[in-house]
């Protein structure tokens, strides 16, 4: 059976052939699919980031705080993790702006445990934007989904009250753990809270699943290790940068 990547390549080739006539002597080479390709609907948000917008337009420093679990880093390779790639992509998009980014890892904390620390973190870091990645630990521990929703709600309210913009980032997708943890209740509850408070939700789970289904990354394999993690994080960082810029209404950003 042909791999998903092969089938995708054949589809692209067919599209190229249909788009323009081929003359004798012409060499037809299908354009390769971008390794970080993400459907536009997954990178668009109806919610906004007004403080990010104001900071960039006023040429003020843009301070970003990423609060997350272990899936927000690559042990020993922090410079390759998605927060670092996000910062680099934002600097590329706004070369005249000062982009400060810090990461607060709470490796084994549930959403409830993390929510209780958010105000102090904002007071200490004074970020323009907090990117809160959560849900993985709760799903692994089978935390009651209603309790999880309450924790996310309390955290968003606290962040908003502290005067910062918020982007929620949901669970990472892994086909190897699909039978061990039930992600949908946590994904659904994060979506509900995001809609209730009109905050952007970066659907990391859906994006990674799309990459896996399209054959961009073999997320089932255990043999690629750090190299695979670096590639996935690089794509996540660039996608997240585009998502933030779209939510802040600051213009299009090309993905590499």
CORNOR-V810879 format. One record per residue. RES is the residue in three letters. PHI is phi in degrees with one decimal (999 if undefined). Layout:
BEGIN
{{RES:PHI} {RES:PHI}}
END
This chain:
BEGIN
{{UNK:999} {UNK:-68.9} {UNK:-70.6} {UNK:-61.5} {UNK:-65.6} {UNK:-64.1} {UNK:-62.5} {UNK:-64.2} {UNK:-62.9} {UNK:-66.0} {UNK:-63.7} {UNK:-63.5} {UNK:-62.0} {UNK:-62.4} {UNK:-65.1} {UNK:-64.6} {UNK:-66.6} {UNK:-75.5} {UNK:-77.7} {UNK:-148.0} {UNK:-68.5} {UNK:-106.8} {UNK:-99.1} {UNK:-57.9} {UNK:91.0} {UNK:-71.7} {UNK:-108.4} {UNK:-99.8} {UNK:-124.6} {UNK:-65.7} {UNK:-69.5} {UNK:-68.1} {UNK:-68.6} {UNK:-59.4} {UNK:-65.9} {UNK:-107.2} {UNK:-58.7} {UNK:-133.9} {UNK:-55.3} {UNK:-57.3} {UNK:-66.4} {UNK:-83.1} {UNK:-114.1} {UNK:-113.3} {UNK:-136.2} {UNK:-82.2} {UNK:-86.8} {UNK:-124.7} {UNK:-128.1} {UNK:-62.4} {UNK:-71.8} {UNK:-65.5} {UNK:-57.2} {UNK:-63.3} {UNK:-64.1} {UNK:-69.0} {UNK:-68.2} {UNK:-92.1} {UNK:58.1} {UNK:-96.8} {UNK:-59.0} {UNK:-102.1} {UNK:-103.4} {UNK:-118.3} {UNK:-116.8} {UNK:-98.3} {UNK:-111.7} {UNK:-157.1} {UNK:-98.1} {UNK:-61.5} {UNK:-73.7} {UNK:-94.7} {UNK:-143.9} {UNK:-124.8} {UNK:-51.1} {UNK:81.6} {UNK:-137.2} {UNK:-58.7} {UNK:-68.3} {UNK:-103.1} {UNK:-74.9} {UNK:-61.2} {UNK:-60.7} {UNK:-67.3} {UNK:-67.6} {UNK:-59.5} {UNK:-60.8} {UNK:-62.8} {UNK:-68.3} {UNK:-67.7} {UNK:-65.3} {UNK:-67.0} {UNK:-71.7} {UNK:-128.2} {UNK:-61.7} {UNK:-87.7} {UNK:-93.1} {UNK:-92.7} {UNK:-111.7} {UNK:-102.0} {UNK:-136.2} {UNK:-130.3} {UNK:-123.9} {UNK:-117.4} {UNK:-88.4} {UNK:-125.7} {UNK:-55.2} {UNK:-116.2} {UNK:-91.5} {UNK:-78.2} {UNK:-60.4} {UNK:-64.2} {UNK:-65.3} {UNK:-69.7} {UNK:-55.7} {UNK:-70.6} {UNK:-104.2} {UNK:-64.9} {UNK:-63.3} {UNK:-63.0} {UNK:-63.7} {UNK:-65.9} {UNK:-62.6} {UNK:-79.8} {UNK:-94.7} {UNK:50.5} {UNK:-77.8} {UNK:-77.2} {UNK:-137.5} {UNK:-109.0} {UNK:-103.5} {UNK:-105.3} {UNK:-97.4} {UNK:-155.0} {UNK:112.5} {UNK:-64.4} {UNK:-64.3} {UNK:-62.0} {UNK:-66.2} {UNK:-65.6} {UNK:-90.1} {UNK:55.9} {UNK:-60.6} {UNK:-55.6} {UNK:-56.7} {UNK:-67.4} {UNK:-65.4} {UNK:-62.9} {UNK:-61.1} {UNK:-61.5} {UNK:-65.4} {UNK:-63.3} {UNK:-59.8} {UNK:-63.0} {UNK:-65.9} {UNK:-65.0} {UNK:-60.4} {UNK:-64.5} {UNK:-66.0} {UNK:-61.1} {UNK:-65.1} {UNK:-82.4} {UNK:88.8} {UNK:-122.5} {UNK:-71.8} {UNK:-135.0} {UNK:-123.7} {UNK:-91.8} {UNK:-123.7} {UNK:-87.9} {UNK:-61.8} {UNK:-81.1} {UNK:-95.8} {UNK:-143.0} {UNK:-65.3} {UNK:-75.3} {UNK:-111.1} {UNK:-58.3} {UNK:-86.2} {UNK:-101.8} {UNK:-129.4} {UNK:-104.5} {UNK:-78.3} {UNK:-51.2} {UNK:-60.6} {UNK:-78.7} {UNK:-61.8} {UNK:-65.1} {UNK:-70.3} {UNK:-65.7} {UNK:-65.3} {UNK:-61.8} {UNK:-64.8} {UNK:-59.7} {UNK:-68.9} {UNK:-63.0} {UNK:-103.9} {UNK:55.5} {UNK:-114.2} {UNK:-65.7} {UNK:-118.0} {UNK:-83.8} {UNK:-84.6} {UNK:-58.6} {UNK:-59.2} {UNK:-65.9} {UNK:-66.1} {UNK:-67.0} {UNK:-66.1} {UNK:-62.4} {UNK:-62.7} {UNK:-66.2} {UNK:-64.1} {UNK:-79.2} {UNK:85.3} {UNK:-66.0} {UNK:-133.7} {UNK:-90.6} {UNK:-78.6} {UNK:-84.6} {UNK:-71.5} {UNK:-109.1} {UNK:-91.7} {UNK:-86.4} {UNK:55.3} {UNK:-63.2} {UNK:-60.0} {UNK:-66.1} {UNK:-59.5} {UNK:-61.9} {UNK:-65.9} {UNK:-65.7} {UNK:-64.8} {UNK:-60.6} {UNK:-69.2} {UNK:-63.5} {UNK:-61.7} {UNK:-68.3} {UNK:-65.7} {UNK:-66.8} {UNK:-60.9} {UNK:-62.8} {UNK:-63.0} {UNK:-62.8} {UNK:-65.3} {UNK:-65.3} {UNK:-66.2} {UNK:-88.1} {UNK:56.7} {UNK:-109.6} {UNK:102.3} {UNK:-71.6} {UNK:-128.6} {UNK:-79.5} {UNK:-86.4} {UNK:-93.2}}
END
